[in-house]
Amino acid sequence: MVTSEAFRAEPGSVGVVPSEPGGLLDVLSVAAVVLDTRGRITLWSPQAQELFGWSAKDALGSHAAELLVAREYVDLVVELFAKVMAGGGAWAGVFPVRHKDGSTRLVEFRNMRLQDERGGVYALGIACDEAVLRGVERDLALSVPLVAQSPLGLAVLDTDLRYVLVNPTLERINGMSAEQHLGRTPREALPFLDTDVIEASMRRVLDTGVPLLDQYGIGRTPADPGQDHAWSGSYYRLEDPGGRVIGVALSVVDVTDSYRAAREAAEARRRLDLIARASVTVGTTLDLERTARELADLVVTDLADVASVDVLDSVLEGSAITAPGPGTGQTLFMALAVAASYETDVVRAADPVGRRTSYPAERLVTRCVSTGRPVLVSHLTAPDLARIARDGAAAALLTREGTHSYLAVPLTARGQVLGALGLLRTRNPLPFDHDDVILAGELATRAAIAIDNARWYQHAADTALTLQRHLLPHPPPQVAGLQIAYRYQPAAAASGIGGDWFDAIPQPMDKTALVVGDVMGHGVHAAATMGQLRTATRTLADLGLDPAQVLRHLDHITAELDQPIATCVYATWDPHRSRCRVALAGHPPPVIVRSGHSPELLELPVGVPLGTGGLGRADFETTALDLIPGDRLVLYTDGLVETRDEPLDDRLDLLLSLLADPGLSPEATCGRLLASLRHPDADDDVALVIAHVRPHPPHDGASPAPRHTHHR
């Protein structure tokens, strides 16, 4: 026998399935009362007791009108009862009912006649609290139009995640009718979306009861299969009034416009960031090859998977740039840089760095340079790849690695095309577009200016270096009583090429003048000034003047030039007297290395730099040194010992320690000093002279004992 427990039938199931209380009927708490033909109560439900307050014991057998109706309404109720029992149809309405506690309540009634198998008739009355019913009606009146007319896509799914309700907005969003949703899971109805994530989110909400809000997704639906759309979805667990979980509700809003706006804003920020980084990281030096590498390394971080920088060969030659005209013949390029965002064989399809290659007019990079305009191939074909790669094998490599989009932009500076920046996409699935052309053009223009500056500076530096090397002496002649070793080393950067010089000048009576000088400044002007001072020094040396007198003349000559300043050490060597006479003009002190003694800095009057006019005291002093065979005199410019990050005293101590090995030849000692004291990135040039005293036939007046004397 079936008890009072409720049951519900599942579609397609066999038998019945128990249903937990808490449904709409339980909310309404519908009462049922059966009356006989005389109006007496014969059946009384528990809900009737809840609604009217009377128990079944109190109610059964009583006249309903006397029990439940106020005296003034009894006649009306009896009349309505008679109509129902006479077959006049059902009666429905709201009627005031007397509660057991004496209060009066409005109750919604439905009254109808019942007939049994023997022809007997009864009156069935079903009732519920009018206030409760009106509340449910209001909720339905609000919710049904709200769901139907909502601008949000709304759906309800049962605990098996099958659609049971879909509103028109969601139909439009998904491009499917409600009938195509109902009874199906998201995986079955929407296979074109990421349903694994969608269903996992729904099950999480069903299990925890915690809503998931603003879950973003991107995809394409039959509503607009050609475009990506973005949606924001929120999930809520549904429960009946008794707390039983009955499903999950989904709300969806199309946020494609805001998503695109946010994506465009993020893309704009990314591009601005890339341009900002370019201003910091590209063109950090006046080195042409390094600038090209900086550009290639930058663009493979955010713009391309592979990048190459090629310049016209005429750019490197320092001559007038000869960019090819459209449709002309072969064009000679030099590959300066190749970079990739990941380790890939695609780089082998590009020209090796440092190689000069001639390409015909149909090559895409040639077309870019000849027209001075970007070349964009959003979707590459096999013929396109043949016009990018250097040969057939390289084209096959590009195909194998998935190269699908190409962009070349000219490197243009001051109205001249210097070369091209080539970009490829392999891993990035998006093709290059118009925005990429604009960004790449901006980066290329900035880099081109730096490259142009570097090439002009390199040209000027090469000119200065050539001039300086031309002005510096050839290997010094063999002179009486001295073995001379020397070195000149320009700065690591082209900007350091300047006015350091040295000289060994034969004089009458076997004497020799030794000179090391340093013109302040760098470039062609410093080198030219150095040449003038060297010529003047050689002229003065022929006069046999005392070192201090030579420096006085040089000071006047320097002051008349275009405001240069120079330092100088000038020494003369007399092999017959074994005497060296030295004077300084603001120059670092020489080092004397005496046989059997530790090297030491000569404590000489420093003097003032040349070209200062003496600053009111243009007097220089000569110091005499008596030297014996085996002694050495070391003259140098400040580039040997001065650095930006080490104290000068420490550097001078290191110089002395390096000179302490008497077994090294002068040539080997020069090499040792440069190897130990010069940094690879030194920004100043160096002139170095080591004079080693050799035995010489004696001469009257020779002074074998070392001593110092000072002369003004």
C-alpha positions, 0 to 999 in steps of 0.5 A: 500500500502506498503511504502518504510519502510523495512520488514523482515519475522520471521521464523514461523511467520504470515505476516511481521515484520518491520526491522530497517535500518543498515543491510549489504545492507544499508552499501553497499548503493546499487544504482539501475538504469533502462534504456530503449532500447535507453540507456535513464534513466527511473528509478533512486533510491535515492541511485543512487543520493547518489552514483553519485550526480545526482538527479532524476530530473537531471537524468531521461530521460538522456542518461546514457552514456552521463551523467555518462561516460567519453567521452573516455569510451562512445563507450565501454559502448555502446558496452557492453549495446548492448550485454546486451540488445541483450540477451548476458547475464549480465555484471559485473565489475568495471568501472570509473563513472563521479560524478556530482562534476566532479570527477571520481569514481570507481563503482562496476556494475552488469548489466542485461536485464529485460523484462515486461509482454508485451515483452518490455525490459530494462536494470537494473544496480545495483552499489555500491562504489568499495572501500566500497565493497572491505572493506566488502569483506576483512572483510568477508575474514578475519572473516569467516576463523578466526571464523572457524579456531580460537582456541577459541570456538566462537558462536553468539546468537540472541536477543532471545539467540538462537544459530545462529553460532557455530564454530568448536572449540566450537563444540569440546568443547561442544561435539555437532555439530553445528546443535545440537546448532543452533536455540536452547538456551543454556538451551536447548542445554547444560542442563548439564552446569549451564545455569542459570548463562550463560543465565543471563550473556548474558542477562546482556550484551544485556541490558547494552552493557558492555562486561563480560570478563573471566567468569569462569565455571566448568562442564562436557560435552559430549566431556569428560563426565568423567572429570571436565573441566574449561572454561573461557568465555567472552560475547560481545553485537553485533550491526549493523552499525546503532547501532541496537542490533542484538545479543550476541557473546560468546568466550570460551577457555578451561582453564582446565590445568591452572585451575588444575595447579592453584588448585594444587598450592592452594592445595599445599599452603593449605597443607603447611599452615596446616603443618606450623600451626601444628608446632605452635599449636601441641605440645605446652605443654608436656601434652599428652592429650592436644597434642592429642586434638591439633592434632584432632582440627587441622586436622578437620579444613582442612583435615577431618570432624571428627578426633580421636586420639587413643594410645596404652595403653602401651604408657600411662603406661610408660612401653615398647611399645607393638605394636601388630603384624599383625594378632595377637589378641586383642589390648588395646587402649586408646581414647585421643581425638575426634573432628569434624569440625561441630556439628554432632552425628558422634563423638558418634560413636567413643570411648569416650575420656578416655575409654580403649577399646580392638579391634581385629586384623580385626579392621582398626585401629588395622591393621594400628598400627600393620603394621605401615602403613596408611589404606585408604578406599576411598569409604566405604562400610557397612563391612568397617563401621563395622570395624571402628565403636565400635559397630553395633549401631555406624556403623548405625550412621556413615551410617546415617550421610553420612560417605563415606571415611576413613583414618588412619595413624600411630603415629610413633616416634623414630621407635615405633608406639604409636597409630593412627590418624583416619579421616572421611569425611561426609560433604566433598564430596571428598574421601581421596586420596594419597595426603591426606595420605601424609599430614596426615602422616606428621601431625601424625609424628609431633604429635607423636614426641610431644606425645612421648616427653610428655609421657617420660616427664610425666614418668620422672615427675611421677618418680620425684613426687613419689620420692619427696612424698616419701622423704617428711615427713609424718604428723608431730608429735605432738610437745610440745607447737605447733600445726603444719599445712602444705601443699605441692602442686606440680606445675600444669605442670609436668615440675614444680615438683622439690625440695621444702620440709618441715620438723618438727623435734623433738629435745631433751628437747621438742624442735622442728626444723622447716625447709622449703627449695627449691632446684633450678631446677625441675625434678628427680635431684632436688627431689633427691637433696632435699632428700639429704638435708632433710636427712642432715638437720635431722642429723644436727638437732639431734646435737642441733646446732644453726640455723645459724650453721646448715645453714653453714653446709648445705651450705658446703654439698650443695656445694659438690653436683652436683652444686645445689643451694637451699634456706632454712629457719631453725627455732628451737622452745623451748616451755619451754622458749617460744622462736623461733630462726630463720636463713635464707639462701636466703629464703623468710622471714617468717610471724609472726602473733602475737595475737592482732596484724596485720601480718608482715614480719620478717625483718631478715638477708637474708643470701646467698643461700646454695651451693654458698660457701657463695660467700666469706661471708658464714655467717648466722645469727640467730634471736631470737623471743619470742612467746606467745600462739596464735602467729603463724609463717608462713614459705613458699617457693617462689612458694606461692607468686611469679608470672610472671605478678604481683609485688612481693610486691603486692603478699606479701601484699596479703599474709599478708591480708589473714593471718589477720583472727585470727579465722581460724585454721592453717589447714583452713588458709593453705587451704585459702592461697593456694586457694587465692594465687595459680594460676591453671597453676602455674609453681612452687611447694609450701611448706607451714608450719604454726606453732601455739603456744599453751599453755605449762607448765611454765619453769624457764627462760621463757620470756613472753614479746616478743623481738628480739635478734640477734646472730652470 
